Amino acid sequence: MISRFAKSFIAIVVALLLLSTISFIHPSSRNYSYFDPTSGEFLANGNAAAERNHKQDQLQHDAHPPISGVQGGVIMEKLGNATAKAALGRATWKLLHTMTLRYPEKPTQDERDALNSYFHLLSRLYPCGECAHEFQQLLKQYPPQTSSRRAASLWLCSVHNRVNERLHKEEFDCAHLDEEYDCGCGDEPIGASAVPALDLDMMRGGR
């Protein structure tokens, strides 16, 4: 006949075996870990989603780090030489108009961010300090339009005409941009026909 002690011992052994079986079939989420192929690390199951998202965000941040120095005041001093200022202005407008006329028709978000950052960096680093200050004010009032080549080039033309108005110069016809600033690249023009008049008040809302 089995003693009371033997019965208790057998009962404990059976209970332990049962618990081990249950734990093997249904492992605890707190102790369970898995291998993440994207990071090459073992992650706890309870925090798997959060840790995986953190890793992905970090990878994206490393691939496209934010551009520093975009925001801030004018860096350059006043340019007193009127001849140099005029020559610099003509060369800069030539560069900017040619750039927007060759800008992608359907830019990616990265390309849009790059163009937007370029204009803001230019407003800090332009060699003519007083000109840069004016450009910063224009950017605040009329944020760069970067959704397409047409939007970017016509936005820049409108800003250029704002400057022409202040300098009492003749307003440029934005329908003839690709004729005035033809780089000889052979690209398809943005289209000179039926260019709608731009409502600058509408442009104040952003890109």
C-alpha positions in Angstrom: 0.0 0.0 0.0 1.4 3.4 -1.0 2.2 5.7 2.0 0.7 9.2 2.3 4.2 10.7 1.7 4.5 8.7 -1.6 1.1 9.9 -2.7 2.0 13.5 -2.0 5.4 13.1 -3.9 3.7 11.6 -6.9 1.1 14.3 -6.9 3.8 17.0 -6.9 5.7 15.4 -9.7 2.5 15.1 -11.8 1.7 18.7 -11.2 5.1 19.9 -12.2 5.0 17.8 -15.4 1.6 19.3 -16.2 2.8 22.9 -15.6 5.9 22.2 -17.8 3.7 20.9 -20.6 1.4 23.9 -20.4 4.3 26.3 -20.4 5.8 24.6 -23.4 2.6 24.7 -25.4 1.7 28.3 -24.3 4.9 30.1 -23.4 4.6 33.3 -21.4 4.7 36.4 -23.5 6.9 38.0 -20.8 9.7 35.6 -21.2 9.3 34.8 -24.9 11.7 36.4 -27.3 12.1 36.2 -31.1 14.8 37.1 -33.6 14.3 40.3 -35.6 15.9 39.9 -39.1 15.9 43.6 -39.7 18.0 44.4 -36.7 19.7 41.1 -36.0 18.6 41.2 -32.4 16.4 39.1 -30.1 13.4 41.2 -28.9 11.0 40.6 -26.1 7.6 39.6 -27.4 5.8 42.1 -25.1 7.7 45.0 -26.6 8.2 43.6 -30.1 6.1 46.1 -32.0 7.4 49.1 -30.1 11.0 48.0 -30.5 10.6 47.1 -34.2 9.1 50.5 -34.9 11.9 52.2 -33.0 14.4 50.4 -35.1 12.7 51.3 -38.4 12.4 55.0 -37.3 16.1 55.0 -36.5 17.0 53.5 -39.8 15.0 56.1 -41.7 16.5 58.9 -39.6 20.0 57.7 -40.4 19.2 57.4 -44.1 17.6 60.9 -44.3 19.0 63.0 -41.4 17.3 66.4 -40.9 19.0 69.3 -42.4 20.3 71.6 -39.7 20.8 75.4 -40.1 17.7 75.9 -42.3 16.1 78.1 -39.7 17.8 81.3 -38.5 18.7 84.8 -39.4 20.7 86.3 -42.2 24.4 85.4 -41.9 26.0 87.8 -44.5 26.6 91.5 -44.0 25.3 94.3 -46.2 26.7 94.4 -49.7 27.6 98.0 -50.5 28.9 97.6 -54.1 25.8 98.3 -56.3 27.5 96.9 -59.4 28.4 93.6 -57.6 24.9 93.4 -56.1 23.2 93.8 -59.5 25.5 91.2 -61.1 25.0 88.8 -58.2 21.2 89.2 -58.5 21.1 88.4 -62.3 23.3 85.3 -61.8 21.2 84.1 -58.9 17.9 84.5 -60.7 19.4 82.6 -63.7 20.4 79.8 -61.4 17.1 79.6 -59.5 14.9 79.8 -62.6 17.0 77.2 -64.4 16.8 74.9 -61.4 13.0 75.1 -61.0 12.6 74.6 -64.8 14.5 71.3 -64.5 12.9 70.3 -61.2 11.0 66.9 -61.5 7.4 66.9 -62.7 6.4 64.5 -60.0 9.0 64.9 -57.2 9.3 62.6 -54.2 8.9 63.9 -50.7 12.7 63.8 -50.3 13.1 66.0 -53.4 10.4 68.4 -52.2 12.1 68.7 -48.9 15.5 69.3 -50.6 14.1 72.2 -52.7 12.4 73.8 -49.8 15.5 73.5 -47.7 17.6 75.0 -50.5 15.5 78.2 -50.7 15.7 78.6 -46.9 19.4 78.0 -46.7 19.9 80.5 -49.6 17.9 83.1 -47.6 20.5 82.8 -44.8 23.7 82.5 -47.0 23.0 84.9 -49.9 26.1 87.2 -50.1 23.9 90.3 -50.1 22.7 90.6 -46.5 19.9 93.1 -47.1 18.7 91.1 -50.1 18.7 87.9 -48.0 16.6 89.6 -45.4 14.0 90.6 -48.0 14.0 87.0 -49.4 13.4 85.7 -45.9 10.4 87.9 -45.6 9.1 86.7 -48.9 9.5 83.1 -47.9 7.5 83.7 -44.8 4.7 85.4 -46.8 4.8 83.0 -49.7 6.2 79.6 -48.8 7.9 77.6 -51.6 5.7 75.6 -53.8 7.3 72.2 -54.4 4.6 69.9 -55.6 5.7 69.9 -59.2 8.0 71.6 -61.8 5.2 73.9 -62.8 4.3 74.9 -59.3 7.9 75.6 -58.3 8.8 77.6 -61.5 5.7 79.7 -61.4 6.1 80.3 -57.7 9.6 81.5 -58.2 8.5 83.8 -61.1 5.9 85.4 -58.9 8.4 86.0 -56.1 10.8 87.4 -58.7 8.1 89.8 -59.8 7.5 90.9 -56.2 11.2 91.9 -56.1 10.8 93.7 -59.5 7.8 95.6 -58.2 9.8 96.9 -55.2 12.7 97.9 -57.5 10.2 99.6 -59.9 11.2 97.2 -62.7 8.9 95.8 -65.4 6.9 92.7 -64.4 8.1 89.6 -66.2 5.6 87.4 -68.1 5.7 84.0 -66.3 4.3 82.4 -69.4 7.7 82.8 -71.2 9.9 81.4 -68.5 11.3 78.6 -70.6 12.2 81.0 -73.3 14.0 83.5 -71.1 15.9 80.9 -69.1 16.4 78.2 -71.7 19.5 76.2 -70.7 19.6 74.3 -74.0 19.0 71.0 -72.2 16.3 69.9 -74.6 13.7 69.1 -71.8 10.0 69.5 -72.4 8.9 73.0 -71.4 6.4 73.5 -68.6 4.0 75.0 -71.2 3.6 78.6 -72.1 0.0 78.5 -73.2 -2.9 79.2 -71.0 -0.8 79.9 -67.9 -3.3 81.0 -65.2 -2.7 84.1 -63.2 -1.3 83.2 -59.8 -3.2 84.3 -56.7 -0.4 85.1 -54.3 -2.8 85.3 -51.4 -3.6 81.6 -52.0 0.1 80.8 -52.0 0.5 82.0 -48.5 -0.9 78.7 -47.2 2.3 76.7 -48.0 3.4 74.1 -50.4 
